[in-house]
Every structure is written in structure tokens, then in C-alpha cells.
Amino acid sequence: MPDLGMDDDDSNGGSKEMKIAVVTCAFDNSKIVNWLRERGDAIKDEHWDKLDTTELCYTTRISLIQACQNSTDSDTS
């Protein structure tokens, strides 16, 4: 098994240098997070009519986004 550099290498009597890299990933999903917060607030406050309305709105928005993406994909092929 190859050495991953996660511990000291005692075979040569000394410590081995370790390098650490930091990777940060971010996604542009703020709209979806806000939609889920609105939905959560409706559930928390037991506003069932608002919940039905917001879920219908989200379903419509997601369908439109998918349609736009599919349209863009077919334009580039």
C-alpha cells in the first residue's frame, strides 16, 4: 500500500514532510435554498394553503429551468 503521507515515517528515523491542500466547492443554488426556507416556514407555521401554492410555484419554476436548459443544450449540438 502506498504511503499517503498521513503519519510519521519511522523507517528512516525521522519525520516526513506533509503537504496539505484546501479545496473549497461552492454551488450557485441560493434560489433553491430560499425556496426551501419559504417552504419550511409554511410547514412550521402550519400555513397549508401557502404550502400548496409555494410547491406549485416551485414545480413550475423547476420545469421552466429544465426547459431552458434543454433548449440551450439542443442549440449547441
KOLDRENVO-784152 format. One record per residue (C-alpha): residue in three letters; x, y, z. Coordinates in pm, whole numbers, padded with zeros to 5 digits, always signed. Example, Ala and Ser with C-alpha at 12.3 -4.5 7.8 and 13.67 -1.06 7.14 Angstrom:
ALA+01230-00450+00780SER+01367-00106+00714
***
This chain:
MET+00000+00000+00000PRO+00147+00339-00095ASP+00236+00594+00174LEU-00027+00868+00179GLY+00185+01098+00395MET-00065+01092+00679ASP+00172+00984+00955ASP+00537+00991+01053ASP+00773+00773+00856ASP+00975+00592+01123SER+01156+00370+00874ASN+01434+00626+00819GLY+01430+00756+01176GLY+01269+01093+01114SER+00951+01273+01038LYS+00829+01307+00685GLU+00716+01639+00536MET+00342+01656+00478LYS+00168+01900+00244ILE-00197+01985+00295ALA-00420+02136+00030VAL-00752+02306+00093VAL-01031+02267-00158THR-01349+02471-00142CYS-01651+02389-00354ALA-01943+02623-00400PHE-02263+02593-00594ASP-02494+02862-00723ASN-02807+02731-00554SER-02924+03029-00349LYS-03263+03033-00524ILE-03332+02674-00427VAL-03219+02736-00067ASN-03453+03036-00043TRP-03742+02833-00187LEU-03679+02560+00070ARG-03673+02818+00351GLU-04010+02955+00236ARG-04149+02602+00224GLY-04008+02527+00569ASP-04163+02844+00712ALA-04502+02747+00569ILE-04476+02400+00726LYS-04351+02539+01060ASP-04635+02793+01077GLU-04889+02534+00952HIS-04994+02753+00658TRP-05105+02459+00445ASP-05266+02677+00176LYS-04940+02871+00138LEU-04750+02540+00124ASP-04965+02416-00165THR-04917+02744-00351THR-04541+02754-00299GLU-04496+02390-00403LEU-04692+02453-00724CYS-04480+02762-00786TYR-04155+02569-00729THR-04264+02286-00957THR-04342+02539-01230ARG-04010+02721-01181ILE-03810+02398-01192SER-03994+02287-01509LEU-03913+02620-01673ILE-03547+02597-01574GLN-03525+02245-01716ALA-03696+02355-02037CYS-03450+02641-02077GLN-03154+02412-02014ASN-03283+02156-02264SER-03336+02433-02518THR-02979+02557-02466ASP-02840+02204-02492SER-03017+02141-02822ASP-02897+02476-02962THR-02533+02383-02904SER-02548+02035-03056
***
